[in-house]
Amino acid sequence: MSTTNQALFERAQRVIPGGVNSPVRAFRAVGGTPRFITRAEGPYIFDAEGKRYTDYIGSWGPMILGHGHPAVVDAVQRALLDGFSFGAPTEREIELAEAIIALVPGVEQVRLVSSGTEAGMSALRLARGATGRSKFIKFEGCYHGHADPLLVKAGSGLATFGFPTSAGVPEDVVKHTLVLPYNDIAALEAAFDAHGKELACVMIEPIAGNMNFVRASVPFMTRLRELCTAHGAMLVFDEVMSGFRVALGGAHSVYQRLIPGFKADVFVFGKVIGGGMPLAAFGASREVMRQLAPLGPVYQAGTLSGNPVATACGLATLKEITKPGFFEALAAQTRRLVEGLESAARDAGVPLVSDSEGGMFGFFFFNQLPQNYATVMTTDSARFNRFFHAMLDRGVYLAPALYEAGFVSAAHTPTDIDATLAAAREAFAAL
Ligand SMILES: *Cc1c(COP(=O)(O)O)cnc(C)c1O
């Protein structure tokens, strides 16, 4: 063994703040040393010490096919040989746009960008530009990337404006951001009563994956749509995580099944559509998208937007997940995991609840499924942290914080899931 995770972490911390290029990788919530990954294959990742882990993060969602899927690797290799980046349009961008539009009813045009942050920020600008309004609502516990106006925590009391979550974000910049508790119809109605005609949009993670796994309730989503329509505010679905992950048509298709006539106005995608490459998108009706430059007054641009290698990777990924039976099989594996976790916890007398949709799941050391961020944060974090490390020791890589969702890939076999459940039984017994 040439090096250790600890040695790499120490070296990393000398040249990279906290040793990581994105905070949650640092294991601050759970403690301990982050694993430095050297390679990945199917459902597994391998660290610098040669230890293998069954991966339930999948790069935080994108790796829905598992790592190194042959069709994706082939597409990327062929694209690389044709050139890395042109700064000019390509046919592949049209193909990816067409593929997204075909899968998500309501999206008539998309613009490709390089990260979910960029897509969320641009969707907000588009909604503001199209409505001529400044204020908007977001929900506590929903993450829409790290653009200034979206880095806001809830103020005290209902229908108050929030305050910055991060140093470096002036209060002036977030004074138009209204933060409400998730799944709270009364708070939503109060906010629309007070500010309805000033609201450009409401941005929501319809199945939230950044406060563990929490669904918007059907009555809440129904009322949200009614209020947006009544007040001329756009409903923005941030499906960076849930898109092409909880179902082929994303969470939007889930709510369309549950609420007759339901449709969001603006859509934000990322993660799965890049298949592990930096790629994201936002989309809407043609009428709304016409507001964007070069057609309209809302400026938005990007040197590497629609990158030819990233679009090849995303297209190859979408092609695989569109095959008949893909989501049924993925959902069944994911259910096998969460049902197995619940049953193992029950046998060990450990209170645990879980939920899943498609290839995304969550579990809580709690007696019922939380409906909002505040409740998620009251679940048993000490127990979660012990469980996380017990699983890591046993070669299972779960998200290193209790407020993160988990992901199963199509490369996870029933044998992988069963091995994870066997590890969980030992871990629960050791709690
Ligand atoms: C990951 C995520 C983002 C941000 O995407 P990045 O590519 O990390 O910038 C935005 N919204 C949601 C719902 C996400 O899960």
The ligand as an SDF file (V2000), in Angstrom:
LIG
                    3D

 15 15  0  0  0  0  0  0  0  0999 V2000
  -27.0500   18.9120   -6.5510 C   0  0  0  0  0  0  0  0  0  0  0  0
  -28.1940   19.8460   -6.5950 C   0  0  0  0  0  0  0  0  0  0  0  0
  -28.0680   21.1510   -7.0970 C   0  0  0  0  0  0  0  0  0  0  0  0
  -26.7320   21.7530   -7.4450 C   0  0  0  0  0  0  0  0  0  0  0  0
  -26.1010   21.0750   -8.4760 O   0  0  0  0  0  0  0  0  0  0  0  0
  -24.4960   21.2430   -8.6450 P   0  0  0  0  0  0  0  0  0  0  0  0
  -24.2210   20.5140   -9.9170 O   0  0  0  0  0  0  0  0  0  0  0  0
  -23.8970   20.6150   -7.4320 O   0  0  0  0  0  0  0  0  0  0  0  0
  -24.2120   22.6930   -8.7270 O   0  0  0  0  0  0  0  0  0  0  0  0
  -29.2060   21.9050   -7.2400 C   0  0  0  0  0  0  0  0  0  0  0  0
  -30.4050   21.4380   -6.9040 N   0  0  0  0  0  0  0  0  0  0  0  0
  -30.5760   20.2020   -6.3970 C   0  0  0  0  0  0  0  0  0  0  0  0
  -31.9370   19.7210   -6.0590 C   0  0  0  0  0  0  0  0  0  0  0  0
  -29.4660   19.3750   -6.2110 C   0  0  0  0  0  0  0  0  0  0  0  0
  -29.6350   18.1650   -5.6680 O   0  0  0  0  0  0  0  0  0  0  0  0
  1  2  1  0
  2  3  1  0
  2 14  2  0
  3  4  1  0
  3 10  2  0
  4  5  1  0
  5  6  1  0
  6  7  2  0
  6  8  1  0
  6  9  1  0
 10 11  1  0
 11 12  2  0
 12 13  1  0
 12 14  1  0
 14 15  1  0
M  END
$$$$
